[in-house]
Amino acid sequence: MISPPPPDRPAIHLIDTEADRLYGLAEGMMQRQPALAAMLLAEINRAEIHIAGTLPAGVVSMLSTVEFVDEGSGTSRTVQLVFPSDADIAAGRISVLTPVGAGLIGLAEGQSILWPDREGRERRLRIVKVGAAPGLPA
């Protein structure tokens, strides 16, 4: 079972329209995955919200390509953060409705977050590089 994250979190930033859509997705999954839904809602609620085009550079948004390191294992991965309907782990597209996806959204290059994985183990994820989402400035 996934436990809610502690209140000690780095600042995060979200685009207003993405925050609205993520809120709806989290609400919709409350019955199936209440712990993950609650974690995502908490992240949305604490985020600094920006209108499209004003998101700071190097911040993970939807459709961003993200290189991150699991500092516990030293494993580096590069993925694209997508909505659930576009997820394909074999193609490197992870859903924002997975524990890792929910932990990455809104973080900036250089930031790290202690975040639970699917088994509830805490992992420190550090953002190495963020490629801009299509249509957004790099």
ABEGO torsion letter per residue (X at the ends): XBBBBBABBBBBBBBAAAAAAAAAAAAAAAAABAAAAAAAAAAAAABBBBBBGABBBGBBBBGBBBBBBBAAAGBBBBBBBBBAAABBAAAGBBBAABAAAAAABGBBBGBBBBBBBAAGBBBBBBBABBBBBBGBBX
